[in-house]
């Protein structure tokens, strides 16, 4: 299920984040800079997906503002280390989300 590049639609499906939110986050977080192909479409890498899941955790689950999330990421420190140990690593979350999307598509075909 590993790919070199993901489209914004695939990233949206995997992370459950709307494309307009992803584009907005690009304007705020300098670490989120997907490349664009010749057609001008965004292409995300594995590192981008992991970063997006980290943002999702901070902004949507833990209710940080974008400024608060940006500060935490720039300091490169977990906001609550004890709480982070109880959660799955972000790459595992990403893989599970990819499997979930794959299985839901498969179910629709049946």
N, C-alpha and C positions, 0 to 999 in steps of 0.2 A: 504494500500500500504506500510505500515511500515514493515520492515523486521529487523531481528536481525543482519544478515550479508549479504553483497553484494559481488559478485565476481568482479574481475577487469574489466571484460567485461561489467557487469551491471553498474559499476561506470563510465566507459568510455561512455556508452550510455547516462546515466543520466546527466553527466556533459559536454559532448561533448569534452572530453579531451582524446587523444590517450593513450593507455596503456603504451607505452614507455615513455611518458611524466610523467605519474603517477609514474612509477618506478624511473625515474630520480629525481623527486621531493622528493621521499623517501630518496635519498642519501643526499639531501641538508637540508631538514627540519626535525628536530628531533621530532617534534610533529606529523609527519605523519609516523606512524609505524603500518601498518596493520598486524594483526596476520596471521600466515600461518596454514592451516589445516594439517592433517596427510599426505595428498598427496603433500604438499608443495605449494598449491595454496593460494594466498592472500585472506583474508577475511576482508572486510572493514565494519566499524560500522557507525551508524548515525553521530557520532561526526567526523569521518574521512571525510564523505561526506561534512559536513558543512565546515570543514577546507579546503578541496579541492576547494570548491566554493569560499572561501575567497582568496585562492591563485590565482584562475582563474581571479577573479576580479582585484587583484593587478597586476598580471603579464601580462595577456592577454588584459584586458580592459583598465587598467590605465597605462600600459606600463612601470611598474617598472621592474628593473632587479631582478634576483633571490636574489642577495645580498640586494637590497633595500627592497624587500618584506620580507626577513628574518629579517632585522632590524626593520621594522614596527611591525612584529608579535612578535618579542622578546620584544619590548617595550610595546606591548599590547595596542597600541594606534591607533586610526583611523588616516589615513594620511590627511584627510580633513573632519572634522565632519559635516560641513554644507552639503557637497555632500552626505555623508552617509545617512542623514536623508531623502533624496529624493529617495532612492532605497528601494526595498523590502528587508526584513530581509533574511538572507541566508537560514534559514530553510524553509521559504516560497518559495524561489527560487528553492530549492531542491525538494520540494513537487510538484511544478508546472512542473519541468523538468521530474519527474517520471510520472506524468499524461500525459505529452506530449509523452513520450516513449510508455506508455501503449496504448494511442489512436492511435499512428502511427502503432503499431503492430496490433491493432484491425482493422484498416482500410485496412491493407494488407491482412487480412483474409477474408474481405468482397468481 
